């Protein structure tokens, strides 16, 4: 049997390999990992949670790079290019560099069927393990206990905000979901919990297994004003910090969790105040309340559950006055779409619902139906249109928007990725003659 020779061919093969897109168990990935016989020599930070994982990982990476460390990062999902899932020293890995590792995973798996996520994680992890790194950062995908990333032991775990998402896999409430996220903890190792009000299940799990619990508000905290902020840990402080380059209401929580992880690992990864200041100032992560220059104002945000959309709504509300807000929205049908729409609908004047290129996606027509049901029970209906893809939806929004308006694109990585496929949109609003 001929093996693929390009990354795209390998990815297509991975998509067909396993009967389920999501199959939560560690057994398969652990067996193949053992056959591959590799591991990390550098400290490993694993980041789990519902929201804020990507931002936390980006801040960890940026600060460590500014401290002079060699850093490898695995994150998911990607927006446009698969290679976004792996960065080495701040640069996206080349697809050709991954090919021998895909081949190695294929040879090692034998008759073991791996999901797309399991196969690609093992390939990326093997690549990172082969490099002379000082720090490896692994972002957990769905849950924690059975996520493929949990096949790797960490030197420090970070658990960000926890809210209801993927309820069919993780459970119907924060306690159930927290129990799954807590699966990334390790006995005797630090676990940083940056959720200000964590589920009791997370705290209980830390005690039960004997993890070194770093809890926000007890072991680390922040305070600030409109100009700067300060962070305090168990034994260290960082004063007069500038606000992170990543915008949004929850970024200080994410930054605080990242700094706590560095303090927990200070004997192996000491960092300076200057590395913290510069790292936070230059950190970049597309699609997290990303404001694109031009007219009308364009905001890109991958918020895809009620908690994240509530934060998005808060951020939009703090932007000041705009005559009209246009929303490009596409989402997976297994999300709590009614709750998402309810959180942000009061801010939106016109909706542009879009189909998405994913089997799990809700159709644009179904999203419009959800909004209609919401409108019938509350405020008057906003203007609505449906589109075949995010790029077409954005084009329609740009055509209808005045220069002083704003457009927000949200609901899924697919939605934001769909408008970024051709590069960052360049907006030049129409002006009255």
HELIX and SHEET records of a PDB file:
HELIX    1   1 UNK A    7  UNK A   17  1                                  11    
HELIX    2   2 UNK A   27  UNK A   36  1                                  10    
HELIX    3   3 UNK A   53  UNK A   66  1                                  14    
HELIX    4   4 UNK A   82  UNK A   85  5                                   4    
HELIX    5   5 UNK A   95  UNK A  109  1                                  15    
HELIX    6   6 UNK A  116  UNK A  129  1                                  14    
HELIX    7   7 UNK A  148  UNK A  151  5                                   4    
HELIX    8   8 UNK A  167  UNK A  170  1                                   4    
HELIX    9   9 UNK A  174  UNK A  181  1                                   8    
HELIX   10  10 UNK A  182  UNK A  184  5                                   3    
HELIX   11  11 UNK A  200  UNK A  209  1                                  10    
HELIX   12  12 UNK A  251  UNK A  264  1                                  14    
HELIX   13  13 UNK A  273  UNK A  282  1                                  10    
HELIX   14  14 UNK A  306  UNK A  317  1                                  12    
HELIX   15  15 UNK A  337  UNK A  344  1                                   8    
HELIX   16  16 UNK A  345  UNK A  347  5                                   3    
HELIX   17  17 UNK A  364  UNK A  376  1                                  13    
HELIX   18  18 UNK A  390  UNK A  400  1                                  11    
HELIX   19  19 UNK A  413  UNK A  420  1                                   8    
SHEET    1   A 8 UNK A  91  UNK A  92  0                                        
SHEET    2   A 8 UNK A  86  UNK A  88 -1                                        
SHEET    3   A 8 UNK A  71  UNK A  74 -1                                        
SHEET    4   A 8 UNK A 135  UNK A 139  1                                        
SHEET    5   A 8 UNK A  43  UNK A  48  1                                        
SHEET    6   A 8 UNK A 156  UNK A 159  1                                        
SHEET    7   A 8 UNK A 190  UNK A 193  1                                        
SHEET    8   A 8 UNK A 212  UNK A 215  1                                        
SHEET    1   B 3 UNK A 221  UNK A 224  0                                        
SHEET    2   B 3 UNK A 229  UNK A 232 -1                                        
SHEET    3   B 3 UNK A 237  UNK A 241 -1                                        
SHEET    1   C 6 UNK A 290  UNK A 292  0                                        
SHEET    2   C 6 UNK A 297  UNK A 300 -1                                        
SHEET    3   C 6 UNK A 406  UNK A 410  1                                        
SHEET    4   C 6 UNK A 325  UNK A 329  1                                        
SHEET    5   C 6 UNK A 350  UNK A 354  1                                        
SHEET    6   C 6 UNK A 383  UNK A 387  1                                        
SHEET    1   D 2 UNK A 294  UNK A 295  0                                        
SHEET    2   D 2 UNK A 427  UNK A 428  1                                        
END                                                                             
